């Protein structure tokens, strides 16, 4: 039996915009200047800033509060294309499926209220509501 031991050093550069979204473009540009191997983001505004800053560096979003196809982050869920990929649970296409699962879990639900944030990016609300009603 052969065992291969590999020593890997990973440097993690992290930045916090301190709630100031206007700093995101500056932070993304700094990561590009540092020539990082990958940019990992969480939430919609940072991934948009990263996309505007670079096309060759891979970008992975941990979660976006919008439909990634609807806001132009990826070409499609099945084939994102480009340098961006990630996870989003807020896609309009999944609205019907979420309700279907809810009905299986709680079959006595007959009326459901959907509450959303009016300023949420991505304009996913209307397609989500249409799919939920269908």
SEPA-599600 format. One record per atom (N, C-alpha, C): residue in one letter; x, y, z. Coordinates in pm, 1 decimal. Layout:
<bagus>
BAGU   r          X          Y          Z
BAGU   A          X          Y          Z
...
</bagus>
This chain:
<bagus>
BAGU   r          X          Y          Z
BAGU   X       83.7     -116.5        0.0
BAGU   X        0.0        0.0        0.0
BAGU   X       89.1      124.1        0.0
BAGU   X       55.7      218.4      -87.3
BAGU   X      129.8      343.9      -94.3
BAGU   X       44.0      455.7      -38.5
BAGU   X      103.9      540.2       37.6
BAGU   X       34.6      655.7       92.8
BAGU   X      106.7      780.4       44.9
BAGU   X       31.2      868.1      -12.4
BAGU   X       87.2      993.3      -61.8
BAGU   X       44.9     1104.5       33.0
BAGU   X      140.1     1168.0       92.2
BAGU   X      111.2     1280.0      180.1
BAGU   X      140.8     1409.0      105.2
BAGU   X       44.9     1495.0      103.4
BAGU   X       59.5     1621.3       32.5
BAGU   X       39.7     1734.5      133.9
BAGU   X      130.3     1824.0      133.9
BAGU   X      118.6     1940.0      220.3
BAGU   X       65.0     2055.7      137.1
BAGU   X      -45.5     2110.4      179.8
BAGU   X     -108.3     2219.6      107.1
BAGU   X     -122.5     2339.2      201.6
BAGU   X      -80.1     2450.0      153.2
BAGU   X      -96.8     2573.0      229.3
BAGU   X     -206.2     2654.9      161.9
BAGU   X     -302.6     2694.3      239.0
BAGU   X     -411.9     2774.2      186.4
BAGU   X     -413.9     2907.4      260.5
BAGU   X     -411.4     3012.9      186.3
BAGU   X     -423.1     3146.6      245.1
BAGU   X     -564.7     3196.6      217.2
BAGU   X     -631.8     3238.4      319.7
BAGU   X     -767.9     3288.9      304.3
BAGU   X     -766.3     3439.7      326.7
BAGU   X     -804.5     3510.4      223.9
BAGU   X     -817.2     3656.0      231.9
BAGU   X     -964.7     3685.5      253.5
BAGU   X     -998.5     3755.9      356.7
BAGU   X    -1138.6     3789.8      377.0
BAGU   X    -1151.6     3939.2      402.7
BAGU   X    -1263.5     3991.2      358.4
BAGU   X    -1292.3     4132.1      375.4
BAGU   X    -1437.6     4145.5      418.9
BAGU   X    -1466.0     4248.7      493.1
BAGU   X    -1600.9     4276.6      540.6
BAGU   X    -1635.1     4418.7      499.5
BAGU   X    -1746.8     4437.6      434.2
BAGU   X    -1787.1     4570.8      388.4
BAGU   X    -1854.1     4652.0      498.2
BAGU   X    -1867.9     4593.2      615.6
BAGU   X    -1925.0     4661.1      732.1
BAGU   X    -2061.8     4722.4      702.7
BAGU   X    -2139.8     4651.0      621.3
BAGU   X    -2273.9     4699.0      589.4
BAGU   X    -2280.2     4808.3      485.3
BAGU   X    -2165.7     4841.3      425.4
BAGU   X    -2159.5     4947.8      325.0
BAGU   X    -2141.6     4884.3      186.4
BAGU   X    -2253.1     4861.8      117.3
BAGU   X    -2246.9     4796.1      -13.5
BAGU   X    -2162.5     4872.0     -115.1
BAGU   X    -2147.0     5002.5      -96.1
BAGU   X    -2065.1     5078.7     -190.7
BAGU   X    -1918.3     5036.8     -184.8
BAGU   X    -1876.2     4968.5      -79.8
BAGU   X    -1737.3     4921.0      -67.5
BAGU   X    -1713.7     4788.8     -140.2
BAGU   X    -1819.7     4722.3     -183.5
BAGU   X    -1805.4     4589.1     -242.4
BAGU   X    -1722.4     4589.5     -370.7
BAGU   X    -1741.0     4689.6     -455.4
BAGU   X    -1663.6     4697.3     -579.5
BAGU   X    -1514.9     4712.7     -548.4
BAGU   X    -1482.7     4793.1     -449.0
BAGU   X    -1343.6     4813.0     -406.6
BAGU   X    -1282.8     4682.1     -353.2
BAGU   X    -1358.9     4608.8     -275.2
BAGU   X    -1311.4     4481.4     -220.1
BAGU   X    -1290.9     4379.4     -331.3
BAGU   X    -1386.6     4370.6     -423.9
BAGU   X    -1373.1     4277.3     -535.9
BAGU   X    -1250.7     4311.9     -620.9
BAGU   X    -1228.2     4439.4     -646.1
BAGU   X    -1110.6     4482.4     -723.3
BAGU   X     -981.6     4446.3     -650.6
BAGU   X     -983.0     4457.8     -518.9
BAGU   X     -864.5     4419.9     -441.2
BAGU   X     -835.1     4270.9     -454.9
BAGU   X     -938.6     4187.3     -452.4
BAGU   X     -918.3     4043.2     -469.8
BAGU   X     -860.1     4012.6     -607.9
BAGU   X     -904.3     4086.6     -707.5
BAGU   X     -850.1     4068.5     -843.0
BAGU   X     -702.0     4106.8     -843.7
BAGU   X     -667.3     4218.7     -780.1
BAGU   X     -526.1     4260.8     -772.9
BAGU   X     -440.2     4158.6     -697.6
BAGU   X     -498.9     4093.8     -596.5
BAGU   X     -426.1     3992.1     -519.7
BAGU   X     -411.4     3860.0     -595.2
BAGU   X     -479.2     3850.5     -708.6
BAGU   X     -475.9     3730.7     -792.9
BAGU   X     -516.1     3605.8     -715.3
BAGU   X     -630.3     3615.7     -646.6
BAGU   X     -680.3     3499.5     -573.4
BAGU   X     -722.7     3392.6     -672.8
BAGU   X     -728.8     3268.3     -627.3
BAGU   X     -767.4     3157.7     -714.7
BAGU   X     -918.4     3143.4     -728.3
BAGU   X     -992.2     3185.3     -627.0
BAGU   X    -1138.1     3177.9     -629.9
BAGU   X    -1194.0     3283.2     -534.2
BAGU   X    -1308.9     3338.2     -569.0
BAGU   X    -1378.9     3432.3     -482.1
BAGU   X    -1506.2     3362.9     -435.6
BAGU   X    -1525.8     3356.0     -305.0
BAGU   X    -1646.4     3297.4     -248.1
BAGU   X    -1726.6     3410.6     -185.3
BAGU   X    -1854.1     3417.7     -218.8
BAGU   X    -1938.5     3525.0     -167.7
BAGU   X    -2062.9     3467.8     -100.7
BAGU   X    -2127.9     3552.4      -26.8
BAGU   X    -2256.0     3518.4       33.7
BAGU   X    -2346.4     3638.7       15.5
BAGU   X    -2458.0     3619.3      -39.1
BAGU   X    -2562.2     3718.1      -66.8
BAGU   X    -2542.0     3782.2     -203.7
BAGU   X    -2643.5     3852.1     -245.9
BAGU   X    -2651.1     3898.5     -384.6
BAGU   X    -2553.4     4010.9     -418.5
BAGU   X    -2549.2     4115.0     -339.1
BAGU   X    -2466.6     4232.2     -372.5
BAGU   X    -2318.2     4197.8     -389.7
BAGU   X    -2256.3     4117.4     -302.1
BAGU   X    -2115.1     4085.2     -322.4
BAGU   X    -2086.8     4005.0     -449.2
BAGU   X    -2176.8     3913.4     -486.2
BAGU   X    -2151.0     3835.3     -607.9
BAGU   X    -2165.0     3922.4     -732.0
BAGU   X    -2255.6     4017.8     -728.6
BAGU   X    -2267.9     4111.1     -841.6
BAGU   X    -2141.1     4195.3     -853.2
BAGU   X    -2088.6     4242.6     -741.1
BAGU   X    -1964.3     4320.7     -742.5
BAGU   X    -1847.8     4237.1     -794.7
BAGU   X    -1840.8     4111.9     -752.4
BAGU   X    -1732.7     4023.4     -798.7
BAGU   X    -1744.6     3997.9     -948.5
BAGU   X    -1866.9     3977.0     -996.2
BAGU   X    -1887.4     3953.5    -1139.7
BAGU   X    -1842.4     4073.7    -1222.0
BAGU   X    -1870.7     4193.1    -1171.8
BAGU   X    -1830.7     4313.9    -1244.4
BAGU   X    -1679.4     4334.4    -1241.2
BAGU   X    -1612.0     4276.0    -1141.9
BAGU   X    -1467.6     4296.3    -1126.8
BAGU   X    -1383.9     4198.0    -1208.0
BAGU   X    -1437.9     4078.9    -1235.4
BAGU   X    -1355.1     3977.2    -1301.3
BAGU   X    -1438.7     3879.0    -1381.8
BAGU   X    -1379.2     3830.3    -1490.0
BAGU   X    -1441.6     3718.9    -1561.3
BAGU   X    -1354.4     3593.9    -1558.6
BAGU   X    -1221.7     3603.1    -1542.6
BAGU   X    -1144.3     3478.4    -1538.9
BAGU   X    -1141.8     3409.5    -1401.9
BAGU   X    -1152.4     3483.6    -1292.2
BAGU   X    -1144.4     3421.8    -1159.9
BAGU   X    -1279.1     3355.6    -1128.3
BAGU   X    -1278.2     3227.7    -1090.7
BAGU   X    -1404.3     3161.5    -1054.1
BAGU   X    -1468.8     3228.3     -932.3
BAGU   X    -1601.0     3240.2     -937.3
BAGU   X    -1678.4     3298.4     -828.2
BAGU   X    -1781.8     3194.7     -784.3
BAGU   X    -1785.2     3167.4     -654.9
BAGU   X    -1881.4     3073.3     -599.0
BAGU   X    -1966.2     3148.5     -497.5
BAGU   X    -2097.3     3151.0     -519.8
BAGU   X    -2183.1     3216.4     -421.5
BAGU   X    -2248.3     3110.3     -333.6
BAGU   X    -2243.0     3136.7     -202.2
BAGU   X    -2298.7     3042.0     -106.3
BAGU   X    -2449.9     3057.2      -97.8
BAGU   X    -2499.1     3173.9     -126.1
BAGU   X    -2643.0     3197.4     -123.1
BAGU   X    -2670.1     3334.4     -182.3
BAGU   X    -2769.6     3341.5     -266.2
BAGU   X    -2814.3     3471.7     -313.9
BAGU   X    -2963.6     3483.1     -288.4
BAGU   X    -3007.2     3601.6     -257.2
BAGU   X    -3147.8     3625.0     -225.4
BAGU   X    -3224.4     3668.8     -348.6
BAGU   X    -3195.3     3605.3     -459.3
BAGU   X    -3261.6     3638.3     -584.9
BAGU   X    -3247.0     3520.1     -678.4
BAGU   X    -3315.6     3526.4     -788.5
BAGU   X    -3303.5     3424.4     -891.6
BAGU   X    -3174.9     3451.9     -968.1
BAGU   X    -3073.3     3363.3     -959.9
BAGU   X    -2945.4     3389.9    -1026.4
BAGU   X    -2956.9     3403.3    -1177.9
BAGU   X    -3054.4     3337.4    -1238.0
BAGU   X    -3076.2     3353.1    -1382.5
BAGU   X    -3141.7     3488.3    -1408.9
BAGU   X    -3241.2     3522.1    -1328.9
BAGU   X    -3316.1     3646.3    -1346.8
BAGU   X    -3231.9     3771.5    -1332.3
BAGU   X    -3130.1     3767.0    -1246.5
BAGU   X    -3046.2     3886.6    -1229.5
BAGU   X    -2919.3     3880.3    -1314.5
BAGU   X    -2908.9     3777.0    -1399.0
BAGU   X    -2799.3     3770.8    -1494.3
BAGU   X    -2667.8     3717.1    -1440.8
BAGU   X    -2669.9     3649.9    -1326.9
BAGU   X    -2545.2     3591.8    -1274.8
BAGU   X    -2502.6     3471.0    -1356.0
BAGU   X    -2599.8     3387.2    -1391.9
BAGU   X    -2570.5     3264.5    -1466.1
BAGU   X    -2667.1     3252.2    -1583.4
BAGU   X    -2626.6     3173.3    -1683.1
BAGU   X    -2710.9     3154.3    -1801.3
BAGU   X    -2831.9     3067.3    -1770.0
BAGU   X    -2812.0     2962.4    -1691.9
BAGU   X    -2921.4     2875.0    -1650.7
BAGU   X    -2878.8     2801.5    -1524.8
BAGU   X    -2975.3     2741.6    -1455.7
BAGU   X    -2940.9     2665.7    -1335.4
BAGU   X    -2866.1     2537.5    -1371.2
BAGU   X    -2905.3     2473.2    -1478.9
BAGU   X    -2841.6     2348.0    -1519.6
BAGU   X    -2700.8     2370.0    -1574.6
BAGU   X    -2682.2     2477.8    -1648.8
BAGU   X    -2552.9     2508.9    -1709.5
BAGU   X    -2523.1     2656.6    -1687.8
BAGU   X    -2462.1     2688.1    -1571.0
BAGU   X    -2440.0     2829.4    -1538.1
BAGU   X    -2352.0     2902.8    -1638.5
BAGU   X    -2252.0     2833.4    -1695.9
BAGU   X    -2162.4     2898.2    -1790.3
BAGU   X    -2076.0     3001.6    -1720.2
BAGU   X    -1985.8     3061.7    -1792.8
BAGU   X    -1901.7     3167.0    -1736.6
BAGU   X    -1819.5     3121.4    -1617.6
BAGU   X    -1792.4     3213.6    -1528.1
BAGU   X    -1704.6     3186.1    -1414.1
BAGU   X    -1779.5     3184.9    -1281.6
BAGU   X    -1913.8     3179.6    -1286.4
BAGU   X    -1992.3     3189.5    -1163.3
BAGU   X    -2079.5     3066.6    -1144.9
BAGU   X    -2082.2     3017.3    -1022.1
BAGU   X    -2172.2     2908.7     -984.9
BAGU   X    -2204.8     2923.4     -837.4
BAGU   X    -2303.2     2851.2     -791.6
BAGU   X    -2335.9     2859.7     -649.9
BAGU   X    -2470.8     2801.1     -617.2
BAGU   X    -2521.9     2840.9     -502.1
BAGU   X    -2646.1     2785.2     -449.7
BAGU   X    -2744.8     2898.4     -423.6
BAGU   X    -2866.8     2880.3     -470.9
BAGU   X    -2975.1     2973.4     -440.7
BAGU   X    -3101.9     2893.7     -420.8
BAGU   X    -3172.4     2922.4     -316.1
BAGU   X    -3299.8     2854.6     -293.7
BAGU   X    -3417.0     2941.9     -333.7
BAGU   X    -3389.1     3060.3     -383.1
BAGU   X    -3495.4     3154.5     -414.7
BAGU   X    -3515.3     3169.9     -564.5
BAGU   X    -3528.5     3060.6     -634.1
BAGU   X    -3554.6     3069.6     -776.8
BAGU   X    -3703.6     3053.1     -800.8
BAGU   X    -3755.7     3128.3     -892.1
BAGU   X    -3898.7     3123.2     -921.2
BAGU   X    -3941.7     2983.4     -963.2
BAGU   X    -3853.4     2911.5    -1034.3
BAGU   X    -3887.8     2778.4    -1083.7
BAGU   X    -3915.7     2680.2     -970.7
BAGU   X    -3864.6     2708.2     -850.7
BAGU   X    -3882.4     2616.2     -739.0
BAGU   X    -4003.6     2649.9     -652.5
BAGU   X    -4072.7     2758.6     -680.5
BAGU   X    -4185.5     2800.2     -596.7
BAGU   X    -4292.1     2692.5     -589.4
BAGU   X    -4330.3     2638.2     -701.3
BAGU   X    -4431.6     2532.7     -703.4
BAGU   X    -4387.1     2408.9     -628.7
BAGU   X    -4261.7     2372.7     -645.3
BAGU   X    -4208.5     2254.3     -577.2
BAGU   X    -4206.7     2275.4     -426.5
BAGU   X    -4170.0     2394.8     -381.1
BAGU   X    -4171.3     2422.3     -237.3
BAGU   X    -4311.1     2408.5     -180.0
BAGU   X    -4410.6     2457.3     -253.2
BAGU   X    -4548.6     2444.5     -207.2
BAGU   X    -4594.4     2299.1     -208.5
BAGU   X    -4552.4     2224.8     -308.8
BAGU   X    -4585.7     2082.7     -316.9
BAGU   X    -4530.3     2007.4     -195.1
BAGU   X    -4407.4     2036.0     -158.9
BAGU   X    -4346.3     1972.8      -41.4
BAGU   X    -4418.4     2016.6       85.8
BAGU   X    -4453.0     2144.1       94.4
BAGU   X    -4526.2     2193.7      210.8
BAGU   X    -4659.5     2120.2      225.6
BAGU   X    -4730.4     2100.4      114.6
BAGU   X    -4859.1     2028.8      118.8
BAGU   X    -4841.4     1884.0      163.7
BAGU   X    -4730.8     1821.6      125.8
BAGU   X    -4703.7     1685.2      172.1
BAGU   X    -4676.2     1683.6      322.3
BAGU   X    -4603.6     1783.7      370.5
BAGU   X    -4570.4     1789.5      512.5
BAGU   X    -4689.6     1830.6      598.9
BAGU   X    -4767.9     1925.2      548.6
BAGU   X    -4881.8     1978.0      624.3
BAGU   X    -5004.2     1975.6      531.8
BAGU   X    -5066.1     1859.1      517.8
BAGU   X    -5174.4     1845.3      419.2
BAGU   X    -5299.7     1928.0      449.9
BAGU   X    -5317.6     1973.6      572.6
BAGU   X    -5438.0     2049.2      607.5
BAGU   X    -5428.0     2197.6      572.0
BAGU   X    -5317.1     2242.5      515.8
BAGU   X    -5302.5     2383.5      477.8
BAGU   X    -5392.1     2411.0      356.9
BAGU   X    -5481.7     2510.0      372.9
BAGU   X    -5571.6     2547.8      263.5
BAGU   X    -5550.5     2691.2      218.4
BAGU   X    -5495.3     2773.2      305.5
BAGU   X    -5465.8     2911.6      270.8
BAGU   X    -5322.9     2940.4      313.0
BAGU   X    -5251.9     3006.6      227.0
BAGU   X    -5110.6     3034.7      251.3
BAGU   X    -5083.6     3180.3      219.3
BAGU   X    -5007.4     3245.4      304.2
BAGU   X    -4967.0     3383.3      278.5
BAGU   X    -4819.5     3382.2      240.5
BAGU   X    -4784.7     3458.4      138.6
BAGU   X    -4645.5     3472.7       97.5
BAGU   X    -4604.0     3615.8      126.0
BAGU   X    -4498.0     3631.0      202.6
BAGU   X    -4449.6     3762.9      241.2
BAGU   X    -4311.5     3782.5      180.4
BAGU   X    -4287.3     3898.9      122.8
BAGU   X    -4159.2     3925.0       57.8
BAGU   X    -4112.7     4066.3       90.1
BAGU   X    -3990.5     4093.5       54.7
BAGU   X    -3931.4     4224.7       75.0
BAGU   X    -3942.7     4301.5      -55.6
BAGU   X    -4005.0     4416.2      -53.4
BAGU   X    -4032.1     4493.1     -175.6
BAGU   X    -3905.3     4536.7     -248.3
BAGU   X    -3795.2     4554.5     -175.6
BAGU   X    -3672.0     4601.0     -238.1
BAGU   X    -3577.2     4488.0     -274.9
BAGU   X    -3622.5     4363.9     -263.9
BAGU   X    -3535.2     4250.9     -294.3
BAGU   X    -3491.2     4258.4     -440.2
BAGU   X    -3360.9     4236.0     -465.9
BAGU   X    -3312.7     4244.0     -604.0
BAGU   X    -3357.2     4124.4     -686.3
BAGU   X    -3354.2     4140.2     -815.3
BAGU   X    -3373.8     4027.3     -904.2
BAGU   X    -3512.6     4012.0     -960.6
BAGU   X    -3605.8     4088.6     -911.7
BAGU   X    -3741.3     4082.2     -963.9
BAGU   X    -3793.8     3939.2     -967.9
BAGU   X    -3757.2     3857.8     -871.0
BAGU   X    -3802.3     3718.6     -867.5
BAGU   X    -3942.0     3707.3     -808.8
BAGU   X    -3992.4     3812.3     -745.5
BAGU   X    -4120.2     3803.7     -675.1
BAGU   X    -4235.1     3768.1     -768.7
BAGU   X    -4250.3     3839.0     -881.1
BAGU   X    -4364.3     3813.1     -968.4
BAGU   X    -4360.7     3673.1    -1028.8
BAGU   X    -4248.3     3627.7    -1084.4
BAGU   X    -4246.4     3489.7    -1133.4
BAGU   X    -4271.4     3388.6    -1021.6
BAGU   X    -4220.4     3415.6     -902.0
BAGU   X    -4241.1     3324.3     -790.7
BAGU   X    -4388.7     3317.5     -755.8
BAGU   X    -4454.8     3430.3     -749.5
BAGU   X    -4596.6     3431.9     -718.2
BAGU   X    -4678.0     3363.9     -826.6
BAGU   X    -4642.3     3386.4     -953.3
BAGU   X    -4713.0     3319.1    -1063.2
BAGU   X    -4696.5     3167.9    -1051.6
BAGU   X    -4574.2     3120.8    -1028.0
BAGU   X    -4550.6     2977.0    -1017.1
BAGU   X    -4618.7     2919.9     -894.2
BAGU   X    -4620.1     2994.6     -785.2
BAGU   X    -4685.8     2947.1     -663.0
BAGU   X    -4836.7     2932.3     -685.2
BAGU   X    -4897.7     3028.4     -753.6
BAGU   X    -5041.2     3019.8     -780.4
BAGU   X    -5073.7     2902.7     -871.9
BAGU   X    -4989.2     2880.6     -970.5
BAGU   X    -5013.0     2770.1    -1065.4
BAGU   X    -5005.1     2637.5     -992.1
</bagus>
